[in-house]
Structure formats: structure tokens, C-alpha cells
Amino acid sequence: MALPVLHRKGRRTTDVIERRSAPGRGVPAVGSPWIEFNDLYERMGALLAQTVEDGFGSVDAWRPATDVEETAEAYVVELEVPGVRREDVSVEFGGGELVVTGEVKERERVGFLRSWTRPVGRFDYRVSLPADVEEDQVTASLSDGVLTVRVPKTEKARPRRIPISAR
């Protein structure tokens, strides 16, 4: 059984239930006891959307699993985005903020979908990094469903070894 998914603002619950009742989606059909749960979920999502708006990115976008590592030379951000194509992702860096947005497109299904846990649709990830970085040297690569963004530190921000002298 699949759980309900937050949908965009402006849709009525009945529209969502009718759309989701399509064969192969594994979600409640009209007359299901889950309709009330779907309605509550939609109302809470709408309330969250009104409260937060776009302060932390899009409310109806998912956030990929991410590791942020600080090395002596750079910050390395790895995002899990399985199924995303290079042309469907955007990486921007400015003002100390890294913004990664994109979309994993849902593929057409033929059979009855029994389980649905992989995220599809728009994703959004934002992280603030210290200002002592080389903004024009940021690189990004995508391999095996992992997007790796490397943000090098300035020479000033890198740790340096201090020699110890004898008195």
C-alpha cells in the first residue's frame, strides 16, 4: 500500500483521488477508507504551503539524501539523485549558498505498481557554505546516480601548519 503524496496547491482532493485512482498507482480509489486520510493530508499540505511558501525552496519538491564533507581543500557535497539526467539538473553557487534543483521524470508503467518509494518529480537542495571559497572554481559531476559538487576553499581559509621554534 502506498502512502499519499503531497500535491501542488490549487487542486481539489477529489481531483487528486480521481487522478491517483488510475490503474497501476497502488493508491486508494473512490470509496476507499483512506479518502478521509487523503483529505486531511491535503489540507495539512496546503496549510504548510501557505505558512512556508518558498522560503526554503518549493514546498512540493523533495530533498535528496545528501552528504556534506569538509576537507582541507574544499567542501564536497554529494547528492543521491538516481534516475536524473544531466540536462534535468541545475547547480548554482553565489553569495555563499549552493542551490541544486532538478527533476526526476516518472517513467511510464505497464503493470500494476505494488510499491512506490522512489521519489519522482522536482527536487531542491540548498546549503550555506562559509564565504572563504573560490566561487569561480566550483565543479559538478554526475556518476552512478550521485551528483558531486566540489567547492574549493580559498588559500586563506585552508589550514596551514605552524612551525614550532626553540627558544
PyMOL commands that set and color helices and strands:
alter all, ss='L'
color gray80, all
select helices_A, chain A and resi 13-20+35-52+86-88+135-137+155-157
alter helices_A, ss='H'
color red, helices_A
select strands_A, chain A and resi 66-70+74-80+89-94+97-104+121-128+139-143+146-152
alter strands_A, ss='S'
color yellow, strands_A
deselect
rebuild
show_as cartoon
